[in-house]
């Protein structure tokens, strides 16, 4: 089956030689260092803010607008709402067409499961003749385990979860499990806001402890993270550009006024607990005498839908939750009548559900019933809640609070489409109105009516023509920006750092070993510290206090072995989510992680001796010695989506934009820089992905079939998800022929494809 994906304009000029690729990458990335990135399409000079009066929402006019949108004939209902709103805004430009099947496949794989499709997956999709195959692949990917991994990264960025923080690893594992279980966004948010307890044992408490349970910080974080509203500026004075007053801020911070972070001085265990007295006092310090400052009464300063109004989306939401509650109560009643274990009943319900629908499917009702059973002390709960923060969580997550749903919708939209309807994504303000308020309202209403279901929201967006539209090229920069701001064309997006990492692994067949054991034995010399004779205790001869690769085999292997130290910059620590949660259930606060790289026996022994040395260091002198080491150069890599995050500052993921999640409002930096160029040109991950292993299809095409044209086509399919042109095949042959060994030549060629812009940017 031939591939038909169109070529990206990144490849309008065909490759010539390897040096051209290196030069191209260096020039492009140097522009990024100088602030002249050709990809920064949305850069704009700062402008003075102007107060914009908020127009009241007319429910009748909104209903009439949506009825008019339904009469349009093209696209999903979301597309129709957007098209009509563009018409009302006077936008007359034509929308870009939707992309071809393989371009769509590559885009949706990267966005939903965090990697490019394999050649086999692409061939199967091309062969599928179903007119609904795009929606079918969307459903399949949303049900994939990697969807949970990919969107755990999204939530970890949003909630600023840090594995290294108090209980951070358990929090990441809890979010991962919550997404896997289909926990609604409102419930997840409520638990993060309300939970007290021990770090690690109560995973959700990491959100509060992440900012040391400081009421002032938590007020700004809660407003910005869960509602997209920046009120932190009002902490010291009334907001200069927005409606928020200092009293608004203090009233909001008062919900956290009784919350305190405590560290046990003996066990070093961290807790969040409630005090009897609030620490948030009004008036602020310095504006009144100390004895005049009193505990501030909590108040919610955000506008909500009036209690005597029930819009259609709230009615649908209430009906859904009532139905779910009735089904859960029926299951619990059945458990009480028969004395059955809740897990047995849930298993029966799940089996019946599968028989009825003919496929395996998560049942949100049964999962919630299980949680209700825990709440009824069938199994003890792991968290306790704060009364004031419970009130706050109910107000924040209420369907009457329009900010809550719009905030997540806007964040997911920006993640998938490339630009928020409100931009920046966390600045909902009268001074920064949405570009398409009716479209945002429509998606938010559907999200609430779905019961705040993440998968429903993602499906709604990626099924639309808006998501599936092509990029625009060849226009003046302003014209291009106008099309992208109107969502008539999709902005150019670079892969997330995790997606890029996993896509390199996918293209290079590195999720498992790809060489025969012993086929790539190599010898290196490592600098180790040894105990100087006559000092220390006998038996402490060789201790691997640090390893530094200094020498490799002679010949062409030298350059490759010199890159080996970079391995630690591209691998990392993987969190075993299941193990972490199991420990949390046992109320163990220590988060256990496992290293992705399997240690050799020699390294394990060195680690053991290193630990032993820590207790016997006194009176010991050391000398440096080079130690010869032989190893099988046959690595495999794990998914970056499961790595402890944020990664170390020098790690691949951080170099390509992952933040440290410390600063509120910090977003990923997708601007190119020289460190990225060096890591892609010389990194161990790219080097290993380029090599041809005996266990991958490429080896058979070259060695057994001796089909060079077929091998070149396979390289394009596996790396760029498309067929090469005749010119590209011809130039690839020139590159491959530059090496005496055809496998080395193919490695050079794959290295070029992995380094091209077309690979790094979404089609």
C-alpha distance (Angstrom), angle and dihedral (degrees) to the residues before:
residue distance angle dihedral
X1 . . .
X2 3.79 . .
X3 3.77 124.1 .
X4 3.77 120.3 -119.6
X5 3.81 104.8 -176.7
X6 3.78 110.9 136.8
X7 3.77 119.3 -119.2
X8 3.76 120.9 -103.0
X9 3.81 116.2 -117.7
X10 3.80 84.4 -117.2
X11 3.80 84.1 76.9
X12 3.79 100.4 41.9
X13 3.79 86.2 111.2
X14 3.76 108.5 57.7
X15 3.78 122.6 -130.1
X16 3.76 115.8 -95.2
X17 3.78 112.1 175.5
X18 3.77 136.6 -11.6
X19 3.78 92.9 -105.9
X20 3.82 89.9 58.5
X21 3.80 89.3 56.8
X22 3.78 92.6 51.2
X23 3.80 92.2 46.8
X24 3.80 92.3 47.5
X25 3.79 93.1 50.5
X26 3.80 92.8 46.4
X27 3.81 94.5 49.3
X28 3.80 93.0 46.6
X29 3.78 93.9 48.2
X30 3.80 92.7 43.8
X31 3.80 88.3 58.6
X32 3.79 87.0 56.5
X33 3.79 91.6 53.1
X34 3.81 89.5 52.3
X35 3.79 92.0 50.3
X36 3.81 91.9 -109.7
X37 3.78 97.9 111.2
X38 3.78 112.6 162.5
X39 3.79 87.9 -148.6
X40 3.81 96.9 59.7
X41 3.79 93.0 95.6
X42 3.79 95.1 155.2
X43 3.80 100.0 52.6
X44 3.78 112.1 127.6
X45 3.80 135.9 168.4
X46 3.79 117.9 -102.6
X47 3.77 115.0 -95.3
X48 3.77 131.6 -163.4
X49 3.78 112.5 -94.0
X50 3.75 119.0 -117.0
X51 3.77 125.3 -160.1
X52 3.80 111.8 -111.9
X53 3.77 119.3 -160.1
X54 3.80 114.4 -130.0
X55 3.80 114.0 -122.6
X56 3.81 114.9 -140.0
X57 3.79 115.9 -110.8
X58 3.80 114.4 -112.0
X59 3.85 108.2 -152.9
X60 3.82 92.2 -160.6
X61 3.79 92.9 51.5
X62 3.79 90.4 46.7
X63 3.81 91.5 51.5
X64 3.80 91.2 47.8
X65 3.80 90.3 50.7
X66 3.79 92.2 53.6
X67 3.79 93.0 47.0
X68 3.78 88.7 53.1
X69 3.81 90.5 48.9
X70 3.82 91.4 53.8
X71 3.81 89.7 61.5
X72 3.80 91.2 65.6
X73 3.80 112.3 100.6
X74 3.80 104.8 -149.6
X75 3.79 128.2 81.3
X76 3.77 133.8 -13.8
X77 3.79 122.1 -41.1
X78 3.79 88.2 -95.4
X79 3.82 89.1 56.1
X80 3.79 90.5 49.4
X81 3.80 93.2 51.2
X82 3.79 91.1 49.3
X83 3.82 93.0 46.0
X84 3.79 92.6 51.5
X85 3.79 91.6 46.7
X86 3.81 90.6 51.0
X87 3.81 88.4 51.2
X88 3.80 90.6 51.8
X89 3.80 89.2 50.1
X90 3.80 90.2 54.7
X91 3.80 96.1 -110.7
X92 3.80 107.1 156.4
X93 3.81 101.2 169.5
X94 3.78 119.5 113.6
X95 3.78 119.4 -111.7
X96 3.78 120.2 -113.9
X97 3.82 113.1 -104.9
X98 3.79 121.3 -102.5
X99 3.79 114.1 -92.7
X100 3.80 124.3 -103.7
X101 3.79 121.6 -91.6
X102 3.79 99.6 -92.8
X103 3.79 93.7 44.3
X104 3.79 88.0 52.3
X105 3.81 90.6 47.0
X106 3.80 93.4 52.8
X107 3.80 91.9 46.3
X108 3.79 96.2 47.7
X109 3.82 93.6 45.5
X110 3.80 90.9 53.0
X111 3.80 93.2 46.2
X112 3.80 99.6 42.6
X113 3.81 105.2 32.8
X114 3.79 103.4 16.1
X115 3.80 102.8 -116.1
X116 3.80 141.9 72.1
X117 3.82 118.1 -95.7
X118 3.78 118.9 -97.0
X119 3.79 120.1 -115.3
X120 3.80 89.6 -106.0
X121 3.80 92.1 52.8
X122 3.80 91.5 48.6
X123 3.82 93.1 48.6
X124 3.81 90.7 50.2
X125 3.80 91.4 49.8
X126 3.80 91.9 49.9
X127 3.79 90.7 49.6
X128 3.81 92.9 51.1
X129 3.81 107.8 101.1
X130 3.81 96.0 -171.4
X131 3.83 113.0 124.3
X132 3.81 87.4 -144.0
X133 3.79 95.7 52.0
X134 3.81 94.2 116.1
X135 3.79 92.2 57.5
X136 3.79 89.8 42.8
X137 3.80 93.3 54.1
X138 3.81 89.2 47.1
X139 3.80 90.0 55.2
X140 3.80 91.1 46.2
X141 3.79 93.3 51.2
X142 3.80 93.3 45.5
X143 3.82 87.6 55.4
X144 3.82 92.2 47.6
X145 3.81 120.2 108.7
X146 3.79 90.2 -126.1
X147 3.81 89.9 61.5
X148 3.79 86.7 67.8
X149 3.81 91.3 49.2
X150 3.81 93.6 47.2
X151 3.80 95.4 49.0
X152 3.78 92.4 43.9
X153 3.81 84.4 66.1
X154 3.82 89.3 51.5
X155 3.81 92.3 52.4
X156 3.81 92.8 41.7
X157 3.80 89.0 57.4
X158 3.79 92.0 45.4
X159 3.82 96.0 46.7
X160 3.84 92.5 37.2
X161 3.80 92.5 -126.2
X162 3.79 114.4 -179.6
X163 3.79 120.9 -167.4
X164 3.80 90.5 -151.8
X165 3.81 93.7 54.9
X166 3.80 125.0 89.4
X167 3.81 105.1 -63.5
X168 3.80 90.5 -12.3
X169 3.79 96.3 133.4
X170 3.79 91.2 51.7
X171 3.81 89.9 48.3
X172 3.81 91.5 53.9
X173 3.79 89.8 48.9
X174 3.81 91.0 48.3
X175 3.81 93.2 51.3
X176 3.80 89.0 47.9
X177 3.80 90.8 52.9
X178 3.80 92.1 44.2
X179 3.81 91.2 55.9
X180 3.80 91.0 45.3
X181 3.81 90.0 52.4
X182 3.79 92.9 47.4
X183 3.80 93.6 -116.8
X184 3.83 108.0 -178.2
X185 3.78 116.2 -110.4
X186 3.79 92.7 -119.2
X187 3.80 92.6 54.9
X188 3.79 92.7 46.9
X189 3.80 90.2 50.6
X190 3.82 93.6 47.2
X191 3.78 91.8 53.8
X192 3.78 93.1 49.4
X193 3.80 91.7 50.9
X194 3.81 97.9 43.5
X195 3.80 109.3 34.7
X196 3.79 123.0 111.2
X197 3.78 127.2 179.4
X198 3.76 142.3 81.7
X199 3.79 121.7 -20.7
X200 3.78 108.2 -105.9
X201 3.79 95.8 9.6
X202 3.81 90.9 66.8
X203 3.82 100.0 34.6
X204 3.80 96.3 -169.5
X205 3.81 92.2 61.6
X206 3.80 89.4 75.0
X207 3.81 89.1 83.4
X208 3.81 92.0 62.3
X209 3.80 94.6 37.3
X210 3.80 91.7 48.5
X211 3.80 88.2 77.0
X212 3.81 94.5 35.8
X213 3.82 90.9 -104.1
X214 3.81 89.2 -78.6
X215 3.84 106.5 164.9
X216 3.80 94.3 -148.2
X217 3.79 94.1 50.1
X218 3.80 92.7 42.6
X219 3.80 91.1 52.7
X220 3.79 91.9 57.7
X221 3.80 93.0 40.8
X222 3.81 94.6 49.2
X223 3.78 93.2 48.0
X224 3.80 94.5 46.6
X225 3.82 99.4 38.8
X226 3.81 100.0 42.0
X227 3.80 101.0 29.4
X228 3.79 106.1 21.0
X229 3.81 92.2 -124.0
X230 3.79 122.9 131.8
X231 3.79 109.6 -145.0
X232 3.82 98.7 146.7
X233 3.79 91.5 99.2
X234 3.81 88.4 65.9
X235 3.80 91.8 63.8
X236 3.80 92.5 88.4
X237 3.81 101.0 25.7
X238 3.77 141.9 -10.0
X239 3.79 109.8 -63.0
X240 3.83 107.7 -92.4
X241 3.83 95.8 -146.4
X242 3.80 105.3 22.7
X243 3.79 139.7 52.8
X244 3.81 97.5 -102.3
X245 3.78 118.5 113.2
X246 3.77 128.6 -160.4
X247 3.78 88.6 -110.0
X248 3.83 89.3 54.5
X249 3.78 89.2 54.4
X250 3.81 95.2 47.9
X251 3.79 91.5 47.6
X252 3.79 90.1 52.5
X253 3.82 92.9 45.2
X254 3.81 89.3 51.7
X255 3.81 89.8 74.9
X256 3.82 85.6 71.2
X257 3.80 94.5 39.0
X258 3.81 96.0 106.3
X259 3.80 95.3 43.9
X260 3.79 116.2 106.2
X261 3.79 136.1 -178.9
X262 3.80 113.0 -135.2
X263 3.79 129.2 -173.0
X264 3.80 119.0 -160.8
X265 3.80 104.9 -128.0
X266 3.80 92.5 -147.9
X267 3.82 103.8 40.9
X268 3.82 96.8 24.9
X269 3.80 87.1 -133.2
X270 3.80 115.1 157.1
X271 3.81 122.0 -137.9
X272 3.78 139.5 177.7
X273 3.80 113.7 -146.2
X274 3.79 141.5 160.9
X275 3.78 125.0 -105.1
X276 3.78 124.9 -154.6
X277 3.80 93.6 -123.2
X278 3.79 128.3 52.3
X279 3.79 120.4 -123.4
X280 3.82 93.3 -154.5
X281 3.79 106.0 95.8
X282 3.80 131.4 -176.4
X283 3.00 133.0 -114.5
X284 3.81 96.6 40.3
X285 3.77 120.3 -105.6
X286 3.78 111.5 -77.6
X287 3.80 94.3 24.4
X288 3.81 97.0 79.8
X289 3.78 140.4 17.9
X290 3.82 114.6 -83.6
X291 3.81 93.5 -111.4
X292 3.81 90.3 51.4
X293 3.81 94.6 57.4
X294 3.80 111.7 96.5
X295 3.82 133.6 -176.2
X296 3.79 108.6 -79.9
X297 3.78 117.6 -119.2
X298 3.83 111.6 -124.1
X299 3.79 114.3 -109.6
X300 3.81 134.0 175.3
X301 3.82 108.9 -135.8
X302 3.81 99.0 -172.4
X303 3.80 124.5 102.6
X304 3.80 115.6 -113.7
X305 3.79 135.7 -175.6
X306 3.81 108.8 -81.5
X307 3.80 116.2 -98.9
X308 3.82 91.9 -123.9
X309 3.81 91.5 58.0
X310 3.80 124.5 79.7
X311 3.79 111.1 -174.4
X312 3.79 117.6 -159.3
X313 3.80 93.9 -103.3
X314 3.83 91.7 54.1
X315 3.81 90.5 48.9
X316 3.81 89.4 53.1
X317 3.80 90.5 46.9
X318 3.81 92.7 50.3
X319 3.80 91.5 48.0
X320 3.81 91.8 50.7
X321 3.79 93.9 48.6
X322 3.82 91.4 46.6
X323 3.80 90.4 52.3
X324 3.80 92.2 48.0
X325 3.79 91.4 48.2
X326 3.81 92.3 50.9
X327 3.79 91.5 50.5
X328 3.81 91.7 49.0
X329 3.79 92.1 48.9
X330 3.79 89.9 50.1
X331 3.79 90.4 54.9
X332 3.79 92.3 47.5
X333 3.80 91.3 47.9
X334 3.78 89.3 51.9
X335 3.78 89.2 51.8
X336 3.81 90.7 52.2
X337 3.81 94.5 48.4
X338 3.79 97.0 48.7
X339 3.78 99.0 30.7
X340 3.77 87.4 -126.4
X341 3.73 124.9 160.3
X342 3.77 110.2 -103.4
X343 3.79 91.0 -129.6
X344 3.83 90.1 56.9
X345 3.78 91.6 51.5
X346 3.76 91.2 47.9
X347 3.78 90.4 50.6
X348 3.82 90.3 51.6
X349 3.79 91.6 47.8
X350 3.77 91.6 48.4
X351 3.81 91.7 49.6
X352 3.81 92.2 49.9
X353 3.78 90.2 47.7
X354 3.79 91.1 52.4
X355 3.80 92.1 49.2
X356 3.79 91.3 49.6
X357 3.79 94.5 49.5
X358 3.77 98.6 33.3
X359 3.78 95.4 -129.0
X360 3.78 141.7 68.0
X361 3.78 110.8 -89.7
X362 3.78 136.2 167.1
X363 3.78 111.3 -111.7
X364 3.78 110.6 -145.2
X365 3.80 91.3 -170.5
X366 3.79 94.7 58.9
X367 3.78 92.3 44.1
X368 3.80 90.5 52.9
X369 3.79 90.3 46.8
X370 3.76 88.7 56.0
X371 3.80 89.7 52.5
X372 3.81 90.6 49.3
X373 3.78 88.8 52.4
X374 3.77 89.5 54.9
X375 3.79 89.5 49.8
X376 3.82 88.0 54.7
X377 3.81 89.3 56.9
X378 3.79 94.7 -105.6
X379 3.77 77.6 126.7
X380 3.77 122.0 7.8
X381 3.78 117.6 -105.6
X382 3.75 120.3 -119.7
X383 3.77 99.3 -140.4
X384 3.79 142.0 51.5
X385 3.77 124.0 -153.7
X386 3.78 138.8 -134.4
X387 3.81 117.9 -120.6
X388 3.80 95.3 -141.2
X389 3.78 93.8 41.6
X390 3.79 89.7 47.1
X391 3.80 88.6 57.1
X392 3.79 89.4 48.3
X393 3.81 93.1 48.4
X394 3.80 91.3 52.1
X395 3.80 90.6 51.7
X396 3.80 94.3 45.1
X397 3.82 95.7 47.7
X398 3.80 97.5 38.6
X399 3.82 115.2 122.3
X400 3.81 84.9 -128.6
X401 3.80 89.5 65.6
X402 3.80 100.9 82.3
X403 3.80 93.1 -171.5
X404 3.82 92.8 65.8
X405 3.80 98.7 58.8
X406 3.80 94.6 35.1
X407 3.78 90.8 52.4
X408 3.80 95.2 58.6
X409 3.80 93.2 38.6
X410 3.79 90.1 53.5
X411 3.81 92.7 47.6
X412 3.81 93.6 49.2
X413 3.82 91.0 44.1
X414 3.81 91.0 52.3
X415 3.79 90.9 47.1
X416 3.81 92.8 52.4
X417 3.80 103.6 31.1
X418 3.80 99.4 34.1
X419 3.79 101.1 -117.6
X420 3.78 133.4 54.2
X421 3.79 123.2 -119.9
X422 3.79 80.6 -131.9
X423 3.79 108.3 40.8
X424 3.02 122.3 -137.5
X425 3.79 88.5 38.7
X426 3.82 95.6 -135.0
X427 3.80 99.1 46.3
X428 3.81 108.3 86.5
X429 3.77 101.5 166.9
X430 3.78 142.4 139.7
X431 3.80 85.1 -113.2
X432 3.81 92.5 53.0
X433 3.81 105.8 41.2
X434 3.81 121.6 -178.7
X435 3.79 115.5 -91.3
X436 3.82 90.3 -133.7
X437 3.83 108.0 23.3
X438 3.81 95.3 170.8
X439 3.78 92.3 51.6
X440 3.80 90.3 48.9
X441 3.81 90.5 48.7
X442 3.81 91.3 50.3
X443 3.81 94.8 51.3
X444 3.81 92.2 43.1
X445 3.81 90.9 51.0
X446 3.81 91.0 51.1
X447 3.79 90.3 47.6
X448 3.81 92.7 52.6
X449 3.81 92.1 44.3
X450 3.82 89.4 53.5
X451 3.79 89.3 59.5
X452 3.81 92.6 -101.9
X453 3.80 91.2 -63.8
X454 3.82 113.2 174.1
X455 3.79 94.7 -157.3
X456 3.80 92.0 53.2
X457 3.79 90.2 51.3
X458 3.80 93.9 48.9
X459 3.81 91.7 46.4
X460 3.81 91.6 50.2
X461 3.80 91.8 54.7
X462 3.81 102.0 40.6
X463 3.82 92.1 45.6
X464 3.79 90.4 59.9
X465 3.78 128.5 94.1
X466 3.79 87.7 -125.5
X467 3.80 90.2 67.6
X468 3.80 94.2 40.6
X469 3.81 97.6 50.7
X470 3.79 122.6 118.4
X471 3.78 127.7 -111.7
X472 3.78 118.9 -102.0
X473 3.79 123.5 -124.5
X474 3.77 137.9 175.8
X475 3.80 97.7 37.1
X476 3.76 129.3 114.6
X477 3.80 110.4 -84.9
X478 3.82 93.8 -111.0
X479 3.81 92.3 49.7
X480 3.79 90.3 49.8
X481 3.79 91.7 49.9
X482 3.81 91.2 48.9
X483 3.81 90.9 54.6
X484 3.79 91.9 47.6
X485 3.82 93.6 46.5
X486 3.80 88.8 51.8
X487 3.83 89.2 48.7
X488 3.80 90.8 -121.9
X489 3.81 88.7 124.5
X490 3.79 131.3 24.0
X491 3.81 118.1 -114.0
X492 3.78 119.1 -120.5
X493 3.81 109.2 -95.2
X494 3.77 130.1 -170.1
X495 3.78 116.2 -140.9
X496 3.78 117.2 -95.3
X497 3.79 109.4 -99.4
X498 3.82 90.4 -109.8
X499 3.80 91.2 49.4
X500 3.80 91.9 49.0
X501 3.80 91.3 49.1
X502 3.80 94.0 49.1
X503 3.81 92.0 42.7
X504 3.80 90.1 56.6
X505 3.80 88.4 50.8
X506 3.82 90.5 48.4
X507 3.80 94.3 48.0
X508 3.81 91.5 45.9
X509 3.84 97.1 44.4
X510 3.80 91.1 -122.3
X511 3.79 101.7 141.4
X512 3.82 83.9 91.4
X513 3.79 134.4 18.9
X514 3.79 112.8 -77.4
X515 3.81 101.8 -171.2
X516 3.80 130.3 71.8
X517 3.82 114.1 -100.6
X518 3.79 111.3 -90.0
X519 3.79 93.7 11.6
X520 3.80 94.1 110.6
X521 3.79 104.1 38.9
X522 3.79 111.9 163.0
X523 3.77 135.8 179.9
X524 3.77 126.1 -140.2
X525 3.76 137.3 169.2
X526 3.77 118.2 -127.6
X527 3.77 127.4 -163.1
X528 3.80 108.5 -125.6
X529 3.78 134.0 174.3
X530 3.78 117.1 -120.9
X531 3.77 130.8 -170.9
X532 3.76 110.3 -100.4
X533 3.83 111.0 -117.4
X534 3.79 112.3 -99.7
X535 3.82 95.3 27.5
X536 3.77 129.8 91.1
X537 3.79 126.6 5.7
X538 3.79 123.6 -42.1
X539 3.77 114.4 -97.1
X540 3.78 95.5 40.7
X541 3.77 93.3 102.5
X542 3.76 108.6 132.7
X543 3.79 122.0 27.1
X544 3.78 123.0 172.6
X545 3.78 98.9 -145.0
X546 3.77 91.9 158.9
X547 3.77 137.6 -4.9
X548 3.75 124.6 -140.0
X549 3.76 121.3 173.8
X550 3.78 109.9 -133.8
X551 3.78 109.6 159.7
X552 3.79 139.7 25.4
X553 3.76 140.0 -176.0
X554 3.77 117.9 -61.9
X555 3.77 122.1 -101.2
X556 3.81 129.7 29.9
X557 3.81 92.8 -19.3
X558 3.81 90.5 71.5
X559 3.80 95.9 81.4
X560 3.77 92.7 47.7
X561 3.77 94.4 49.3
X562 3.80 91.2 48.9
X563 3.82 86.4 64.4
X564 3.78 93.4 55.5
X565 3.84 96.2 95.5
X566 3.79 86.7 64.2
X567 3.78 88.7 69.1
X568 3.80 90.8 85.9
X569 3.81 89.1 54.2
X570 3.79 91.3 57.2
X571 3.79 103.7 38.3
X572 3.76 125.0 58.6
X573 3.76 149.9 167.2
X574 3.78 116.0 -53.7
X575 3.79 120.1 -148.3
X576 3.77 113.9 -136.3
X577 3.81 94.9 -144.2
X578 3.79 94.6 -169.1
X579 3.78 93.2 51.2
X580 3.79 92.5 46.7
X581 3.80 92.4 52.9
X582 3.80 91.4 45.3
X583 3.78 88.3 55.5
X584 3.79 90.2 47.8
X585 3.79 90.4 54.4
X586 3.79 88.2 53.7
X587 3.81 87.0 50.4
X588 3.76 92.1 -116.2
X589 3.76 110.1 154.7
X590 3.77 97.0 -163.0
X591 3.78 110.8 96.3
X592 3.77 110.1 -142.9
X593 3.77 119.7 -150.2
X594 3.76 132.9 176.8
X595 3.75 128.7 -141.6
X596 3.78 115.5 -112.8
X597 3.80 92.8 -141.9
X598 3.81 114.4 75.0
X599 3.80 108.6 -128.9
X600 3.77 120.6 -131.4
X601 3.81 120.7 -121.6
X602 3.77 89.3 -107.3
X603 3.80 92.1 53.3
X604 3.80 91.5 47.7
X605 3.79 89.6 52.3
X606 3.79 90.3 47.5
X607 3.81 90.4 51.8
X608 3.80 90.1 49.7
X609 3.76 92.0 51.0
X610 3.78 91.6 45.0
X611 3.81 90.0 56.7
X612 3.79 89.8 47.3
X613 3.76 90.8 51.4
X614 3.80 92.2 55.6
X615 3.81 89.2 70.2
X616 3.79 95.4 42.5
X617 3.80 104.2 40.2
X618 3.77 98.9 115.3
X619 3.74 114.0 102.9
X620 3.78 92.0 12.2
X621 3.80 123.8 125.7
X622 3.78 124.0 -166.7
X623 3.76 136.8 -147.5
X624 3.80 128.8 -167.0
X625 3.78 119.4 -117.0
X626 3.78 132.7 174.7
X627 3.79 111.2 -123.3
X628 3.77 121.8 -161.3
X629 3.82 114.1 -127.4
X630 3.79 129.5 -175.2
X631 3.79 120.1 -162.3
X632 3.79 141.0 169.1
X633 3.81 106.1 -110.8
X634 3.80 93.9 -146.4
X635 3.81 107.0 116.0
X636 3.75 130.7 173.5
X637 3.77 126.9 -161.0
X638 3.79 133.3 -142.6
X639 3.78 126.9 -138.7
X640 3.79 116.5 -78.8
X641 3.80 87.9 -142.7
X642 3.80 88.3 74.4
X643 3.79 96.6 45.2
X644 3.75 122.2 116.0
X645 3.77 103.9 -97.5
X646 2.91 145.6 -108.0
X647 3.78 90.0 34.7
X648 3.80 123.2 -140.3
X649 3.83 113.6 -71.0
X650 3.81 93.2 -107.0
X651 3.81 94.7 46.9
X652 3.82 123.0 115.0
X653 3.81 91.8 -110.8
X654 3.79 93.9 53.9
X655 3.80 93.3 43.4
X656 3.81 88.6 56.2
X657 3.78 96.3 49.7
X658 3.79 113.0 -75.2
X659 3.82 107.6 141.9
X660 3.79 128.1 -138.6
X661 3.85 88.0 -117.9
X662 3.78 90.6 -132.3
X663 3.80 101.6 111.8
X664 3.79 119.9 67.0
X665 3.79 111.4 -120.0
X666 3.80 95.7 14.0
X667 3.79 111.5 143.8
X668 3.78 131.8 -166.0
X669 3.76 115.4 -78.2
X670 3.80 109.6 -132.1
X671 3.80 95.3 176.8
X672 3.82 113.6 121.5
X673 3.79 120.2 -114.1
X674 3.78 139.6 177.0
X675 3.82 95.3 -101.5
X676 3.79 88.7 60.3
X677 3.80 90.6 51.3
X678 3.79 92.5 50.9
X679 3.79 92.9 47.3
X680 3.80 92.5 50.0
X681 3.80 93.9 44.0
X682 3.80 98.3 43.6
X683 3.80 107.9 14.3
X684 3.78 124.4 125.9
X685 3.81 92.6 -126.7
X686 3.81 93.6 57.2
X687 3.80 90.5 42.5
X688 3.80 92.7 54.2
X689 3.81 93.2 43.3
X690 3.80 90.6 53.5
X691 3.81 95.8 52.3
X692 3.80 116.1 93.5
X693 3.80 113.1 -126.2
X694 3.79 127.4 -159.8
X695 3.80 91.6 -122.9
X696 3.81 96.4 58.6
X697 3.83 127.0 82.8
X698 3.81 93.4 -113.7
X699 3.80 91.7 67.7
X700 3.80 92.9 57.0
X701 3.81 92.6 48.1
X702 3.81 91.3 53.2
X703 3.81 102.3 34.1
X704 3.80 103.8 33.4
X705 3.79 105.5 22.8
X706 3.82 93.5 31.6
X707 3.79 87.3 -150.4
X708 3.80 107.6 150.0
X709 3.81 94.0 174.5
X710 3.79 89.5 51.7
X711 3.80 91.0 48.4
X712 3.81 91.8 52.3
X713 3.80 90.9 49.2
X714 3.80 89.8 48.8
X715 3.82 90.6 52.2
X716 3.81 90.3 54.3
X717 3.79 92.0 46.6
X718 3.79 94.5 48.7
X719 3.80 96.3 43.6
X720 3.82 106.6 27.7
X721 3.83 101.8 19.4
X722 3.78 93.7 -127.4
X723 3.80 143.9 84.9
X724 3.81 119.7 -95.3
X725 3.78 122.6 -121.2
X726 3.79 122.1 -115.8
X727 3.81 90.2 -102.2
X728 3.80 91.4 51.5
X729 3.80 91.4 51.1
X730 3.79 90.6 50.7
X731 3.80 93.4 49.5
X732 3.81 91.9 44.6
X733 3.79 88.9 57.1
X734 3.80 89.5 53.8
X735 3.81 91.1 52.9
X736 3.80 94.0 46.5
X737 3.82 92.3 47.0
X738 3.81 90.3 58.2
X739 3.82 88.0 77.8
X740 3.81 122.8 66.2
X741 3.79 90.8 -139.7
X742 3.80 113.4 61.2
X743 3.80 92.1 -147.4
X744 3.80 90.6 55.0
X745 3.80 89.1 48.4
X746 3.80 91.2 51.5
X747 3.82 89.2 48.7
X748 3.81 89.0 54.9
X749 3.79 90.9 49.0
X750 3.81 94.2 48.3
X751 3.81 88.4 48.2
X752 3.81 88.3 57.3
X753 3.81 93.3 49.9
X754 3.80 91.4 48.6
X755 3.81 89.8 51.9
X756 3.79 97.1 48.9
X757 3.80 122.0 104.1
X758 3.79 91.1 -120.7
X759 3.79 89.9 67.0
X760 3.81 96.3 49.0
X761 3.79 98.6 44.9
X762 3.79 125.9 67.1
X763 3.81 112.8 -110.7
